[in-house]
Amino acid sequence: MVKIRLARMGKKKKPFYRVVVADSRTRRDGTFIEIIGTYDPMKEPSEIKVDTEKARSWIGKGAQPTDTVKKLLQKAGLEAA
């Protein structure tokens, strides 16, 4: 199954995440199919940048967003998440 999930980047105590499309069997920070956005929780307010067209496309193809990514997509303006 293909999932839309977060992959952690950044340093210790300074997280930065990529919103990626990946096979559900791969590791959290392992290989992925495509990067569709970023999430920076350290900024005030949190910075969310997501390519909504790519997200819609992947959801249309059957990709399942995780609960956290679903909330981020709603904040980014994608209502059908």
C-alpha positions as CSV (number, residue, x, y, z in Angstrom):
1,M,0.0,0.0,0.0
2,V,1.2,3.5,-0.8
3,K,1.1,6.1,2.1
4,I,1.5,9.8,2.3
5,R,3.6,10.3,5.5
6,L,6.3,12.4,7.2
7,A,10.0,11.7,6.9
8,R,12.1,13.3,9.6
9,M,15.1,15.4,8.6
10,G,17.1,18.0,10.5
11,K,19.3,17.9,13.6
12,K,18.8,16.5,17.1
13,K,16.2,18.6,18.9
14,K,15.5,20.6,15.7
15,P,13.1,18.5,13.6
16,F,12.1,19.2,10.1
17,Y,9.9,17.0,8.0
18,R,9.3,16.2,4.4
19,V,5.8,15.1,3.3
20,V,6.5,12.1,1.1
21,V,4.7,9.4,-0.8
22,A,6.2,6.0,0.1
23,D,5.5,2.3,0.2
24,S,4.1,1.4,3.6
25,R,6.7,-1.3,4.1
26,T,9.7,1.0,3.9
27,R,11.4,2.6,6.9
28,R,10.3,6.1,8.1
29,D,13.3,7.8,6.6
30,G,14.0,5.2,3.9
31,T,13.3,5.3,0.2
32,F,10.3,7.2,-1.1
33,I,8.5,7.7,-4.4
34,E,8.1,11.4,-4.4
35,I,8.4,14.5,-2.1
36,I,5.2,16.5,-2.2
37,G,5.9,19.1,0.6
38,T,7.6,20.1,3.8
39,Y,6.6,20.8,7.4
40,D,8.6,22.9,9.9
41,P,7.2,22.7,13.4
42,M,10.0,24.9,14.9
43,K,8.8,28.1,13.2
44,E,6.1,30.2,14.9
45,P,3.5,29.6,13.5
46,S,4.4,26.2,12.0
47,E,5.2,26.3,8.3
48,I,3.4,23.9,6.0
49,K,4.2,23.8,2.3
50,V,2.4,21.1,0.3
51,D,1.8,20.8,-3.4
52,T,-1.9,20.2,-3.2
53,E,-2.2,19.1,-6.9
54,K,0.3,16.3,-6.3
55,A,-1.4,15.4,-3.1
56,R,-4.8,15.2,-4.8
57,S,-3.3,13.2,-7.6
58,W,-1.8,10.6,-5.2
59,I,-5.0,10.4,-3.1
60,G,-6.9,9.8,-6.3
61,K,-4.5,7.0,-7.2
62,G,-5.3,5.3,-3.8
63,A,-2.5,6.6,-1.5
64,Q,-3.6,6.8,2.1
65,P,-2.4,9.8,4.2
66,T,-1.5,9.1,7.8
67,D,-3.5,10.8,10.5
68,T,-0.9,13.5,11.1
69,V,-0.5,14.2,7.3
70,K,-4.3,14.3,7.0
71,K,-4.4,17.2,9.5
72,L,-1.5,19.0,7.8
73,L,-3.3,18.7,4.4
74,Q,-6.4,20.2,5.9
75,K,-4.4,23.1,7.3
76,A,-2.8,23.6,3.9
77,G,-6.2,23.9,2.2
78,L,-6.8,20.4,0.9
79,E,-10.4,19.7,2.1
80,A,-10.8,16.2,0.5
81,A,-8.0,14.7,2.6
